Structure formats: C-alpha cells, structure tokens
Amino acid sequence: MRLALLVVAACLGLTGCATIQSWFAPSPPPAQAEQPEERAGRASPPSESSPPASSPPRAAPPALGPPRPGTPAPAPPPVPAAPPPPVLSPVLSAVDEQKLRAQAQQRIDGTEQRLRQVDPAKLASGEKDSLQTVQSFLDKAREALQTQDVQRAFTLADKAYLLADELVKRPR
C-alpha cells in the first residue's frame, strides 16, 4: 500500500517537470510539400514547363482535445515597462518650505559642529562606520537642498544629526 502511494506521489511530482513532459509530448508532424487533399482536388499534374503553383503555407492543425493537466499555460505577451511612478511629497507653501529649509540647514550645521568634537582616531570600527554614514547623510542632505527637495534634505540632515549626537555621547 505504501509503495503504491509513493509511486503515485512520484508520478504527480514529476508531472510538473518540463523535461519529463517533453518526453511524452507528441512530436509535430513533418512538413509536407503537398497535402493529400490538394492532390485529390487537382485534375492533372502540373507540366514541367509551367511554373509550380505556390500555395500559402498551412498552419499547424489545432491540438485535439483539452490540454493535458500539468502542462504549462502559454506565456502572456510581454508587457512594456512602465515609467517609474512619480515621487509623492507633501505640497508645502512657500513659507513652510522656507522654514523647513532653515531647519534643514540648522541640522546640517549642528551635525558639522558635533563631528568636529569627534576624533576619528579614537573611534572603534563600528563607530567609524557610523561616522561614514553621518558624512554620507550630510552629503545627500546638501544635494537635496541644492535640488530644492527640502523635505528629503531635512530628513537626511536630521538622521545625520541624531547619529552624530550618538557618536559624541558615547563613552570612550
């Protein structure tokens, strides 16, 4: 009984394998120059002096019966790549944007001030990684300010400020 269940389970497991399915798939019929129906309908064979009549190639006959279970479905046509979605950011009034720009600049300045208090030679390897992250955030915050992305600039400057503050407060 167990052996029968194992054989059935193995057969079911192999039905999804494309290699196994190709072993059992019917091979396409060989292409023939002329179909038997065309020969029967012709009254006389073409003479050698006249050029042979060209007939359009015939499509392969449709598959008979329903598709086998476990056969892969035909792949859908490729979908053209869509452009990336626009970046959504809150719309700020001119006054709010100016305030946020000032706050971002204050955070950048405060971070630079804190980094001056840190001696890179005295930092452990993890702390050196944090220092590099702070500097990366600062660079990106400055870039964001130049491109007028004040919300991003403030977020990056705030992250840099918080990390730099942690570096200054760590006991050595």
N, C-alpha and C positions, 0 to 999 in steps of 0.2 A: 504494500500500500504506500509506504513512504517513498519507495523507488519511483512509483508511478507519479506521485506528487512532485518529486524532484525533476523528473523528465518533463512534465507539463510546465513547471516553473521555468526550466531552462529554455524550453521552446518559446514561451511567452517573452522571456527576456531577450531572446535573440531576434524576435520579430521586429524590434526597433533598430536593429543594426543595418545600416545601408549596405555594407559589404555582403551580408548574408542575403538580403533582399535581392541584390543584383544577381546572385547565383540562380534564383528561382524566377526572375522576371523573364517574360517571353522576349526573345530577340526580335528585332524589327525584320519584316520580310525583305529579302534582297530586292533592290530596284531592278525593274524590268524595263526594257526599252519600249515594249508594247504590251498593253493589257489584252487578255483574251477577248473581252467584249469588243475591243476595237478591231481585232482580226475578224471576228464573226460578222461585223457590220460592213466590212469592206467588200465591194463586188469583185474587184480584180486587184491583184497586187500591183504596186506601182512599177512602172517600167524603169529600167536603168537610166534611160535618157532624161527622164523628168526628175527634177529635184525632189527629195523626200519631203513629205508634208510635215511641218513641225507642229507638234501639239504641245500645249502648255503642260508643264509637269503636274502630275496629280498629287494631291495632298495625301498624307498617310491616312488610312481609314481610322475612324474614331475607335477608341477602346470599347470592347464589348463588355457589358455588364458593369456593375458597380466597382469602384476601386477596392483593392484589397485592404483589409484592416491593417493598420500599422504602416501603410505606405505614406511617405511624406507628402504633404499637400504642396501644390505648386507655389513657388515663391511669389509674393506680390511684387508688382513693379517697383523699382527703386523710387523713393520719394526725394525730390530735390531738397537739398539742405536749406533750411530756413535761416534767415539772418538772425543773429543773436538778439534776444529781447532787449528793449531799451532799459537803461538803468533807471529805476524809480527812486526818486529822492523827494523829500518834502519841499514844497514851494515856499520859499521864505520871502518876506517883504524886504525891501532894501534896508530898512532899519535893523531888522532881525539878522540879516546877512552880515551887516557891518558889525553888530555886536558879537556874532559868532566868529567872525574873522579876528576881532580883537582878542577874544578869549583863546582862540587857537594860537595866536601869536604869543600871548602871555604864557600859555602852556609850553610852547617851544622854548621861549626864553628861560622859564623856570627849569625846564629839563636840562638845558645847557649849563645853567648855574649849578645844578646838582651834580652834573657829570664832572665839573671842574673840581669837586670835592673828592672824587674817586681817583685813587691811584691804581691804574691798571696792573702794575707790577705786583701789587699785594692781593690781587683777586685770585680765587680758586678757578678751576677750569669751568665749572658751572656758572660762576659769576661772570667770567669773561664772555660766555655765550650770551648771558643776559645783557651785558654791555653792548655786544654787537647787535642784538635785537633792538635795543633802545636807539642806537645810532641809525639802524635801518628804518625804524618808525619815524625818526626825525627827518631823514631824507625824504621819505614818502610824504610826510606831512607838508614839508616845504614845497614839494612838487604839486601837491593838491592845492595849496594856496595859489601857486602860480597859474594853475589851470582853472581857477575860480570855483573849485569844488570845496567849499568851506566846511560842509558837514563832514566830509571824509577827512579833511585836514584837522578838524577839531578832534575827531575820534582817534586818529593816529597820534596826534600830539598828546592827547590825554593818556593813551596807553604808554607812550614813551615816558611821560611824566611819572606815572604810577610805578613803572619798572625802575626808573632811576631813583625814585624815592625809596624803594625797597633796597636797592644797592647801597644807598647812603646809610640806611638804618641798620644794616646787617652788622653784627659784632664781628670783630676780627681778632 
